[in-house]
Amino acid sequence: MTTREQWIAGARPKTLPAAIAPVLVGTSFAGYNASFLHTFLALTVALSLQIGVNYANDYSDGIKGTDIDRVGPMRLVGSGAATADSVKKAAFISFFVAAIAGLILASRTSWLLIILGAICIIAAWTYTGGPKPYGYQAMGEVSVFIFFGVVATVGTYYVQTESVSREVILASFAMGALACAILVLNNLRDLPSDEVAGKKTLAVVMGDKSTRDLYKWLMFFALVISVALALFSFYYLFALVSLPLVSKSVRAVSAGARGDELIALLAKTGKIQIIYSVALSFAAWLVAR
């Protein structure tokens, strides 16, 4: 693997659907009021934050020694492929790109977004960084639900319309649940090594079986949201096109998938989130006609 390929792998591209999906949904719910520039800037913010938190996680876990024996994607620091300082710098560059894109959005909509953006960056860094990382206190899933679900979806909608709707709030819950499901699988895969390293993720606290159950309920919760949205328009039931894939993935996790199997399921869950988001977005455009 070349150095470039290692850095790409270190950015953990399989997690990027969690950043793309809420921007897609928030933009689509805005309908014909959507601005291409605002969509591009919102996507830049979301992707930069996701990549930044992945590098920050790599750096923080690497210097703490929790990435020495891991299954899964490339760990730049833990594997020795890159120095801790270079990975930390990559995280800060990503956060800087997110900040610049966010400042441009704020200048075009509301300066209150600067405060929200600062909170997002702080949350991204302190997930595994700082003296008391909340990712080590079983709070990672809560953060993902809030920032990659509610904030990303509703925030994208807001920068397009400068308003909020009940429909987009409901949709943001589905985005949050699916993003959480990706993290749950990630933490389920790392559960044995995290226990040894003393990293108290939600999976470590809940245990193997309950973590698998949590994944199941998060996936089906997203489907329930599409049914709830049908109260506004039956078009939103299009999101149920993801049901067969959800069922297949849930069965595999419930059956005890481990190691490399969970890595494959993590990628499939990202694809499910994209499929769900595209279907929900298509429904939103039909509603907006």
C-alpha positions in Angstrom: 0.0 0.0 0.0 1.4 3.4 -1.0 1.7 6.3 1.4 -1.2 8.0 -0.4 -3.4 4.9 -0.2 -2.5 4.7 3.5 -3.7 8.2 4.2 -6.9 7.6 2.2 -7.5 4.4 4.2 -6.8 6.4 7.4 -9.5 8.8 6.5 -11.9 5.8 6.8 -13.9 6.3 3.6 -16.5 3.7 4.6 -17.7 6.1 7.3 -18.3 9.0 4.9 -21.9 8.1 4.0 -22.7 9.3 7.5 -21.6 12.8 6.4 -23.0 12.8 2.8 -26.5 11.4 3.7 -27.8 14.2 6.0 -26.7 16.9 3.6 -28.5 15.2 0.7 -31.7 14.8 2.8 -31.6 18.3 4.2 -31.1 19.8 0.7 -33.9 17.7 -0.8 -36.4 18.7 1.9 -35.6 22.3 1.0 -36.9 21.5 -2.5 -36.6 24.2 -5.2 -35.4 26.7 -2.6 -32.0 24.8 -2.5 -28.9 26.6 -3.6 -26.1 24.6 -5.2 -23.5 26.8 -3.5 -25.0 26.2 -0.1 -25.2 22.5 -0.7 -21.6 22.4 -1.7 -20.5 24.3 1.3 -22.6 22.2 3.7 -21.2 19.0 2.2 -17.7 20.4 2.5 -18.3 21.1 6.2 -19.8 17.7 6.8 -17.1 15.7 5.0 -14.3 17.8 6.5 -15.6 17.2 10.0 -16.0 13.5 9.4 -12.5 13.1 8.0 -11.1 15.4 10.7 -12.7 13.3 13.5 -11.4 10.1 11.9 -7.8 11.5 11.9 -8.3 12.9 15.4 -9.5 9.5 16.5 -6.5 7.9 14.9 -4.1 10.3 16.6 -5.7 10.1 20.1 -6.1 6.3 20.1 -2.6 6.0 18.6 -0.8 7.9 21.3 -2.8 6.2 24.0 -1.8 2.8 22.6 -5.4 1.6 22.0 -4.8 1.1 18.3 -1.8 -1.3 18.5 -3.9 -4.5 18.0 -6.9 -3.7 16.0 -9.1 -5.3 13.3 -10.4 -2.9 10.6 -9.2 0.1 8.7 -5.7 1.5 8.6 -4.5 3.1 11.8 -1.8 5.5 10.7 -0.3 6.1 14.1 -0.9 2.7 15.6 0.6 0.9 12.6 3.6 3.3 12.4 2.7 4.3 8.9 2.6 8.0 9.9 3.8 10.0 12.9 1.4 11.2 15.5 2.2 14.9 14.7 1.4 14.5 11.0 -1.9 12.8 11.7 -2.8 15.5 14.3 -1.9 18.1 11.6 -4.2 16.4 9.1 -7.0 16.5 11.6 -6.5 20.2 12.2 -6.3 20.9 8.5 -9.6 19.1 8.0 -11.2 21.1 10.8 -9.8 24.3 9.3 -11.4 23.5 5.9 -14.7 22.9 7.7 -14.4 26.2 9.5 -13.7 28.2 6.3 -16.7 26.6 4.5 -18.8 27.2 7.6 -17.8 30.9 7.8 -18.9 31.4 4.2 -22.2 29.8 4.9 -22.7 31.9 8.1 -21.9 35.1 6.1 -24.7 34.1 3.6 -27.3 33.0 6.2 -26.9 33.5 9.9 -23.8 34.4 12.0 -25.2 32.1 14.7 -23.8 29.3 12.6 -20.3 30.3 13.8 -21.2 29.2 17.3 -22.7 26.0 16.1 -19.7 25.3 14.0 -17.3 25.9 16.9 -19.3 23.4 19.0 -19.1 20.8 16.2 -15.3 21.2 15.9 -14.8 21.0 19.7 -17.1 17.9 19.8 -15.1 16.3 17.0 -11.7 16.8 18.7 -12.9 15.8 22.2 -14.5 12.6 21.0 -11.2 10.8 21.7 -8.9 13.8 22.4 -8.3 16.0 25.5 -8.1 15.0 29.1 -11.6 13.5 29.3 -12.7 12.2 25.9 -16.4 11.5 25.9 -15.9 8.7 23.3 -14.2 6.8 26.2 -17.3 7.4 28.4 -19.9 5.6 26.3 -21.2 8.9 24.8 -20.0 8.5 21.2 -23.4 7.3 19.8 -25.2 10.3 21.5 -22.8 12.7 19.8 -23.1 11.0 16.4 -26.9 11.1 16.6 -26.9 14.8 17.5 -24.2 16.1 15.1 -24.4 13.7 12.2 -28.1 13.4 12.5 -30.0 16.3 13.8 -27.5 19.1 13.4 -26.2 18.0 9.9 -29.7 17.4 8.4 -31.6 20.3 10.0 -28.6 22.6 9.6 -28.4 21.9 5.9 -32.1 22.6 5.5 -31.7 25.8 7.5 -28.9 27.2 5.3 -31.2 26.6 2.3 -34.4 28.0 3.7 -33.5 29.8 6.9 -36.4 27.9 8.6 -37.1 24.5 10.2 -39.9 22.1 9.5 -41.4 19.1 11.3 -40.7 16.8 8.4 -37.0 17.6 8.3 -36.7 17.1 12.1 -38.2 13.7 11.7 -35.9 12.9 8.8 -32.9 14.0 10.9 -33.8 11.4 13.5 -33.5 8.7 10.8 -30.1 10.1 9.7 -28.9 10.1 13.3 -30.0 6.5 13.8 -28.3 5.2 10.7 -25.1 7.1 11.5 -25.2 5.6 15.0 -25.6 2.2 13.5 -22.3 2.6 11.7 -20.6 3.6 14.9 -22.2 0.7 16.8 -20.8 -1.8 14.3 -17.4 -0.1 14.5 -17.4 -0.4 18.3 -18.8 -3.9 18.2 -15.9 -4.9 16.0 -13.4 -3.3 18.4 -15.1 -4.5 21.6 -12.5 -7.1 22.6 -9.5 -4.8 22.1 -11.3 -1.8 23.6 -12.0 -3.8 26.8 -8.3 -4.7 27.1 -7.2 -1.1 26.4 -9.7 0.3 28.9 -11.6 2.3 26.3 -15.2 2.4 27.7 -17.3 2.6 24.5 -21.1 2.0 24.7 -20.4 -1.5 23.3 -18.0 -2.2 26.2 -20.7 -1.0 28.7 -23.6 -2.9 27.1 -21.8 -6.1 26.1 -21.9 -8.0 22.9 -25.5 -9.2 22.7 -27.1 -5.9 23.8 -24.9 -4.0 21.3 -26.1 -6.3 18.5 -29.7 -5.6 19.6 -29.0 -1.9 19.6 -27.9 -2.1 16.0 -31.1 -3.8 15.1 -33.3 -1.2 16.8 -31.4 1.7 15.2 -31.9 0.3 11.7 -35.6 -0.4 12.2 -36.1 2.9 13.9 -35.0 4.6 10.6 -37.7 2.6 8.8 -40.3 3.6 11.4 -39.4 7.3 10.7 -40.3 6.9 7.0 -43.7 5.5 8.1 -44.2 8.4 10.4 -43.3 10.8 7.6 -46.1 9.2 5.5 -48.5 11.2 7.7 -47.3 14.2 5.6 -47.1 12.3 2.3 -47.2 8.7 1.2 -44.2 9.4 -1.0 -41.9 9.1 2.0 -42.7 5.4 2.1 -40.2 5.1 -0.8 -37.5 4.9 1.9 -38.8 1.4 2.7 -37.0 0.2 -0.4 -34.1 -0.3 2.0 -36.0 -2.8 4.1 -34.6 -6.0 2.4 -31.0 -4.8 2.9 -31.8 -3.7 6.4 -33.3 -7.1 7.2 -30.3 -9.0 5.7 -27.8 -6.8 7.6 -29.6 -7.1 10.9 -29.8 -10.9 10.5 -26.1 -11.1 9.9 -25.3 -9.0 13.0 -27.8 -10.9 15.2 -26.3 -14.2 14.0 -23.0 -13.3 15.5 -20.9 -11.7 12.7 -17.4 -10.9 13.9 -14.1 -9.5 12.7 -13.9 -9.2 8.9 -17.6 -9.9 8.7 -18.3 -6.8 10.7 -16.0 -4.7 8.5 -18.1 -5.8 5.4 -21.3 -5.1 7.3 -20.1 -1.6 8.2 -19.6 -0.8 4.5 -23.1 -2.3 3.7 -24.6 -0.2 6.5 -23.1 2.9 4.9 -24.6 1.9 1.6 -28.0 1.3 3.2 -27.8 4.9 4.6 -27.2 6.2 1.1 -30.0 4.2 -0.4 -32.4 5.2 2.3 -31.3 8.9 1.9 -31.7 8.8 -1.9 -35.1 7.3 -1.6 -36.2 9.8 1.1 -34.7 12.7 -0.9 -36.5 11.6 -4.1 -39.8 11.5 -2.1 -39.0 15.0 -0.7 -38.6 16.4 -4.3 -41.9 14.8 -5.3 -43.6 16.5 -2.4 -42.0 19.8 -3.3 -43.4 19.7 -6.9 
